[in-house]
Amino acid sequence: MHAKSDFLAPATVAARPLDLVRHHRALASVVALLALPWLLPNHSVAVNILIYGLYGVGFNLLFGYMGMLSFGHAAFLGLGSYTAGILIAHAGLSWWAAIPLAILASAVLALVMGLLAIRTRGIYFAMVTLALSQCVYFLVYQFPLSGGENGLRGVNLPALDFGGLTLDLLNPTNKYYAFLALVALTLFALSRVLASPFGGVVEAVRENEARTRACGFNVEHTKLIAFILSGAICGLAGALNAIHLSSVAIESLHYETSGLVVMICLLGGMGTFFGPFIGAALFLLIQDLFSQWTEHWQLYVGAIFIFFVLFFPKGVWGTLLEKLDDR
């Protein structure tokens, strides 16, 4: 007990201003996202950035704050998409009822995968999560209601009436700000989690796992909870993606989608609130630009990614924050 209090004592004093900064950055992220649709060519692109940015936020909790590289997060995004899509298309549930169930499904999957994966470290952890994710891919592929190779169709949403006010999610602007409300709640909840003693242990595990364990903390328990929270956030992103596209593609569960979120976090900046959204915007806009010019757009996107990794090692947003903090 004495070792645990010694370990936390200096961190507690320093955490107060740091936690305030985190809350301010979460608020600043939401304010910036409020203006995003008006800075882009169309609002549909803004919705994609919001969804994949949220996907990056979920992955960033595990990778950026905990320091654990997963190649299996497509399983949580895809399962969230399929759960919400099936409940809406086949069970007739409304989107606001399907979303919590999609989050729950992804959280349960994260619990199962986490119990198996957290026994390993480093590249072994990455490979185990990749293997488990591919198992989920084939299970969903064979599931009768998933649509197999053709994916799931018919995720249609009727307009909602709130006391005379109609919310039509087919309108990209309405859809964006409805999704943003959920993203904002997620960001503020995440800022509270990271500001808690649990958040301190999460970062302690990243910095020195052996010392954290020696101080009496249950490292495996911390890893598992972080893994579940990460999966739940990615499940929310998946549910929003199904609603946005009115369909679910089997590619949402593919390992390429797991690699995509790694690229998003590295481009934007690991361990930052707004970094995943910057990374999502960069990737999606670059992809959209070069795909109009050539079929081999992946070559150019890869070259640009290498450039950013070399000259912005902490990501675009992470490097900018570092420069501002140095002043």
C-alpha positions in Angstrom: 0.0 0.0 0.0 2.9 2.3 0.8 4.5 1.7 -2.6 1.2 2.4 -4.3 0.7 5.8 -2.6 4.3 6.8 -3.3 3.8 5.9 -6.9 0.7 8.1 -7.2 1.8 11.0 -4.9 3.8 13.0 -7.5 1.4 12.1 -10.3 -1.6 13.3 -8.3 -0.1 16.8 -7.9 0.9 17.0 -11.6 -2.4 15.5 -12.8 -4.6 18.4 -11.8 -3.5 20.9 -14.4 -3.0 18.1 -16.9 -6.5 16.9 -16.4 -7.8 20.4 -16.8 -5.9 20.6 -20.1 -7.5 17.4 -21.2 -11.0 18.6 -20.5 -10.2 21.9 -22.4 -8.8 19.9 -25.3 -11.9 17.7 -25.4 -14.1 20.8 -25.5 -11.9 22.4 -28.2 -12.1 19.2 -30.3 -15.9 19.4 -30.2 -15.9 23.1 -31.0 -13.7 22.4 -34.0 -15.9 19.6 -35.2 -18.9 21.9 -35.1 -17.4 23.9 -37.9 -16.0 20.9 -39.9 -19.0 20.4 -42.3 -18.6 24.0 -43.5 -14.9 23.7 -44.3 -15.3 20.7 -46.6 -16.7 20.2 -50.1 -19.8 18.4 -48.8 -21.3 17.3 -45.5 -21.1 13.6 -46.4 -17.3 13.7 -46.3 -17.5 15.4 -42.9 -19.7 12.5 -41.6 -17.1 10.0 -42.8 -14.3 12.0 -41.0 -16.4 12.1 -37.9 -17.0 8.3 -37.9 -13.5 7.3 -38.7 -12.1 9.8 -36.3 -14.2 8.2 -33.6 -12.9 4.8 -34.7 -9.4 6.3 -34.3 -10.3 7.6 -30.8 -11.3 4.1 -29.7 -8.1 2.6 -31.1 -6.0 5.5 -29.7 -7.2 4.6 -26.1 -5.4 1.3 -26.4 -2.5 2.3 -28.7 -1.8 5.9 -27.8 -2.5 5.8 -24.0 -1.9 2.2 -23.1 0.9 1.5 -25.7 -0.6 -1.7 -27.0 -0.7 -2.1 -30.8 -3.7 -4.1 -32.0 -4.3 -5.3 -35.6 -7.8 -6.5 -34.8 -9.9 -3.5 -34.2 -11.9 -4.0 -37.4 -13.7 -6.7 -35.5 -15.3 -4.1 -33.1 -16.1 -1.6 -35.9 -17.6 -4.4 -38.0 -19.5 -6.1 -35.3 -21.0 -2.7 -34.2 -22.0 -2.1 -37.8 -23.6 -5.5 -38.3 -25.4 -5.5 -34.9 -27.0 -2.1 -35.5 -27.7 -2.9 -39.2 -29.4 -6.3 -38.4 -31.4 -4.8 -35.6 -32.7 -2.0 -37.8 -33.1 -3.9 -41.0 -34.4 -7.3 -39.7 -35.7 -6.6 -36.1 -37.3 -3.2 -36.9 -35.6 -1.4 -34.0 -35.1 2.4 -34.2 -31.5 3.7 -34.6 -31.4 5.1 -31.1 -32.3 1.7 -29.6 -29.9 -0.2 -31.9 -26.8 1.9 -31.1 -26.6 0.9 -27.4 -27.0 -2.7 -28.3 -24.3 -2.4 -30.9 -21.9 -0.9 -28.3 -22.7 -3.7 -25.9 -22.0 -6.3 -28.6 -18.6 -4.8 -29.4 -17.8 -4.5 -25.7 -18.6 -8.2 -25.1 -16.5 -9.2 -28.1 -13.7 -7.0 -26.6 -14.0 -8.8 -23.3 -13.6 -12.2 -25.0 -10.8 -11.1 -27.2 -9.1 -9.2 -24.4 -9.1 -12.3 -22.1 -7.2 -14.1 -24.7 -5.0 -11.4 -26.1 -3.7 -9.6 -23.0 -1.7 -12.7 -22.0 0.7 -11.7 -24.7 2.9 -8.6 -25.4 4.3 -6.6 -28.3 4.2 -8.2 -31.7 2.6 -11.3 -30.2 -0.3 -9.2 -28.9 -0.7 -7.6 -32.4 -0.7 -11.0 -34.1 -3.2 -12.6 -31.6 -5.6 -9.7 -32.1 -5.3 -10.0 -35.9 -6.0 -13.8 -35.8 -9.0 -13.3 -33.5 -10.3 -10.5 -35.7 -10.1 -12.8 -38.8 -12.1 -15.4 -36.8 -14.8 -12.8 -36.3 -14.7 -11.9 -40.0 -15.4 -15.5 -41.1 -18.1 -16.1 -38.4 -20.0 -13.0 -39.5 -19.5 -13.9 -43.1 -21.2 -17.2 -42.5 -24.0 -15.7 -40.4 -27.3 -16.0 -42.2 -28.5 -12.4 -41.7 -25.2 -10.8 -42.6 -25.6 -11.0 -46.4 -22.3 -12.8 -46.8 -20.1 -11.3 -49.6 -22.9 -8.9 -50.6 -23.0 -7.4 -47.2 -26.1 -6.1 -45.4 -28.6 -3.9 -47.1 -31.8 -2.1 -46.1 -30.6 -0.2 -43.0 -33.2 2.4 -43.7 -34.2 5.1 -41.1 -37.5 6.8 -40.9 -37.6 10.4 -39.9 -38.1 11.0 -36.1 -40.7 13.4 -34.7 -39.8 15.2 -31.5 -42.9 17.2 -30.5 -43.3 18.7 -33.9 -39.6 18.8 -34.7 -38.6 16.3 -37.4 -35.1 14.8 -37.4 -34.4 13.4 -40.9 -31.1 11.5 -40.8 -31.1 11.3 -44.6 -30.1 15.0 -44.6 -26.3 15.0 -44.3 -26.3 18.1 -42.1 -28.8 16.7 -39.6 -27.0 13.4 -39.7 -23.6 15.1 -38.9 -24.8 17.0 -35.9 -26.8 14.1 -34.5 -23.7 12.0 -34.7 -21.6 14.8 -33.3 -23.7 14.9 -30.2 -22.8 11.2 -29.6 -19.2 11.8 -30.4 -19.1 14.8 -28.0 -20.5 12.6 -25.2 -17.9 10.0 -25.9 -15.0 12.5 -25.9 -16.1 14.0 -22.6 -16.6 10.6 -21.0 -13.1 9.5 -22.2 -11.6 12.7 -20.8 -13.2 11.8 -17.4 -11.8 8.3 -17.6 -8.3 9.5 -18.4 -8.5 12.1 -15.6 -9.4 9.4 -13.1 -6.9 7.3 -11.1 -7.6 4.5 -13.7 -6.3 6.8 -16.4 -3.2 7.4 -14.4 -2.6 3.6 -14.2 -3.2 3.3 -18.0 -0.4 5.7 -18.8 1.8 4.2 -16.1 1.5 0.8 -17.8 2.6 2.4 -21.1 5.6 4.1 -19.5 6.8 1.2 -17.3 4.7 -1.9 -17.0 7.1 -3.7 -14.7 7.2 -0.8 -12.2 3.4 -0.4 -12.3 3.1 -4.1 -11.4 5.7 -3.8 -8.7 3.7 -0.9 -7.2 0.8 -3.3 -6.6 -1.5 -2.4 -9.5 -3.3 -5.1 -11.4 -1.9 -4.6 -14.9 -3.9 -7.3 -16.6 -7.1 -5.9 -15.1 -6.2 -2.5 -16.3 -5.4 -3.7 -19.8 -8.7 -5.6 -20.0 -10.8 -2.7 -19.0 -9.0 -0.4 -21.5 -9.5 -3.1 -24.2 -13.2 -3.2 -23.5 -13.6 0.6 -23.5 -11.7 0.8 -26.7 -13.9 -1.9 -28.3 -17.1 -0.2 -27.1 -16.0 3.2 -28.7 -15.2 1.4 -32.0 -18.6 -0.3 -31.8 -20.3 3.1 -31.6 -18.3 4.2 -34.7 -19.4 1.0 -36.5 -23.1 1.6 -35.6 -22.9 5.2 -36.9 -21.3 3.9 -40.1 -24.1 1.5 -40.7 -26.7 4.2 -40.3 -24.7 6.6 -42.5 -24.3 4.2 -45.4 -27.7 2.5 -44.9 -25.7 -0.7 -45.5 -22.8 -2.7 -44.0 -20.0 -4.1 -46.2 -18.2 -7.2 -45.1 -14.9 -5.3 -45.7 -15.6 -3.4 -42.5 -14.4 -6.5 -40.7 -11.3 -7.0 -42.9 -7.8 -6.7 -41.7 -7.3 -3.8 -44.0 -9.7 -1.8 -41.9 -7.6 -2.6 -38.9 -4.6 -1.3 -40.7 -6.5 1.8 -41.7 -7.0 2.9 -38.1 -3.3 2.5 -37.3 -2.6 4.8 -40.2 -5.2 7.3 -39.0 -3.7 7.5 -35.5 -0.1 7.8 -36.7 -1.1 10.6 -39.1 -3.0 12.5 -36.6 -1.1 11.9 -33.4 -1.2 9.2 -30.8 -2.4 10.0 -27.3 -4.3 13.2 -28.4 -8.0 13.9 -28.4 -8.2 15.6 -31.8 -5.4 13.7 -33.5 -7.6 10.9 -34.8 -9.9 13.3 -36.5 -7.0 15.1 -38.1 -5.7 11.7 -39.3 -9.1 10.6 -40.6 -9.5 13.9 -42.5 -6.0 13.7 -44.0 -6.4 10.1 -45.1 -9.9 10.4 -46.5 -9.2 13.6 -48.3 -6.0 12.4 -49.8 -7.6 9.1 -50.8 -10.5 11.0 -52.4 -8.2 13.4 -54.3 -5.8 10.7 -55.7 -8.5 8.2 -56.5 -10.0 10.7 -58.9 -6.7 10.8 -60.8 -5.5 7.2 -60.9 -6.4 3.7 -60.0 -3.1 3.3 -58.2 -3.9 5.9 -55.6 -2.6 3.6 -52.8 0.9 4.2 -54.1 0.6 7.9 -53.6 -1.2 7.6 -50.3 1.6 5.3 -49.0 4.3 7.8 -50.1 2.5 10.6 -48.3 2.1 8.5 -45.2 5.9 7.8 -45.2 6.5 11.5 -45.5 4.4 12.3 -42.5 5.9 9.5 -40.4 9.4 10.7 -41.2 8.8 14.5 -40.7 5.9 14.3 -38.2 6.9 11.4 -35.9 4.2 12.4 -33.4 1.6 12.9 -36.0 0.4 16.2 -37.4 -1.6 17.3 -34.4 0.8 15.7 -31.9 3.7 17.6 -33.4 1.8 20.9 -33.4 0.9 20.4 -29.7 4.5 19.7 -28.9 5.6 22.9 -30.6 2.9 24.9 -28.7 3.9 23.4 -25.4 7.5 24.3 -26.0 6.7 28.0 -26.2 
